[in-house]
Amino acid sequence: MRQIIEKIKFGYKTGFFHIFSSNILNKIMIFAGGIFLVRILNKQDFGLYSYSQNLLEIFLLINGFGITEGLLQYGSKTRKRIKKEKYVKYSLKIGLLSNIFIFLLLILFLIFGKLKIYEAKKILLMMSLLPIFNTFFSIIQIKLRIELKNREMAKISNMNTFLNILGMLIGAYFYGLYGLITGKYIGIILSILYSFRYIKFTFIRWKKIEALSQEKKKDIQKFSFIALINNSISQILYIIDIFLIGYLIADKLVLASYKIATLIPVALNFIPISVMIYIYPYFAQNSNDIKWIRENYINLLKYSFFINIFISFILVLFSKTIIRFVFGENYLDAQLPFVILSVGYFFSATLRIPSGNIINAVGKIKFNFYNTLISGIINIILDVYLIKKIGSVGASYATLLVFIISGIIGNIFLIKYLYSKNS
């Protein structure tokens, strides 16, 4: 009992409960905002927005050239403030340059590309500058993370979510889809301005800080590039479904229903992600202490199993009631993919997300590359085949199978690695 109390005290002092409660609050706000958004926009507009957002996320697969992951890894490993600042300064530069490149790619796509849902082009153009602001804010968040300022990070995350949701809802209510996008811009810009109160002396210090050495730049670039590939392929598991449904079926109503099916299972990933946000810097700092990594990872698996199996059971058991109450009768056709994705949540939250993060933390990022590459290829093949055979529900089966495969492979590798080392 005494040990439990000590762990709770440590978690409070180091900001774990701030991060976790912040993510709960964020997801509640996002979820509530999504419910209101579904009610404000008609089903066709919601489908169009979902498809356009999905297209933007495809371009964002190269967001920052992976530099945010490199900053998290190298910024967490070094204990000196000056070195952390050097990594932040360099990462911000690379992140902003990469998003200017993404903007130019988007413009070329809008000029020369063809879409079956043509209206998405105008929406995509309106959202084309959002990645620049989002990357700037993400760098600020990671700066606070690597400095273990979890309370401050939780505050700016909450404010960002609140301002974005508020802007989107007010904009959508008065001006529809175009107002929604304008509200997103207002929300992220205000969030950045708010976050300056926690980093106000950073830019002044940068004038006196030397640039990273070429060797350090190469190290973080190498890590970031591999992380970019890993994250891109992992992200494909979430976004390729809607893209292929839009391409193969091209029905905004089907897109809207499938998007609804994904909202709750995907949103619940905040649970494992909150835990990983908190523990990742500690695992990275102790990456050479295999005994410490092994003991703490096994404990992580145990707790994750019991929590996530309970959540998935509730979602499956009350799936019809949840959809009817939250989204309305119009979306009851989303029940079957919702059930399948709820089962997928268990495997993703228990096996895939924890193992992938800890593998990165111990420096075995190349394995994640191969695992995510194979998973991504399998996912695309299964998506195309199953969507053609059984419609949008096939996409949810494909996602479930890939979560199972990638999660099991990741854990086999990690456990074998941890137990092959001398304690």
Buried (B, 14 or more C-beta within 10 A) or exposed (E): EEEEEEEEEEBEEBBBBBBBEBBEBBBEBBBEBBBBBBEBBBBBBBBBBBBBBBBBBBBBBBBBBBBBBBBBBBBBBBEEEEBBBBBBBBBBEBBBBBBEEBBEEBEEBBEEEEBEBEBBBEBBBBBBBBBBBBBBBBBBBBBBBBBBBBBBBBBBBBBBBBBBBBBBBBBBBEEBBEBBBBBBBBBBBBBBEBBEEBBEEBEEEBEEBEEBEEEBBEBBBEBBBBBBBBBBBBBBBBBBBBBBBBBBBEBBBBBBBBBBBBBBBBBBBBBBBBBBBBBBBBBBBBBEBBEBBBEBBEEBBEEBBEBBEEBBEEBBEEBEEBBBEBBBEBBBBBBBBBBBBBBBBBBBBBBBBBBBBBBBBBEBBEBBBEBBBBBBEBBBEBBBEBBEEEBBBBBBBBBBBBBBBBBBBBBEBBBEBBEEEEE
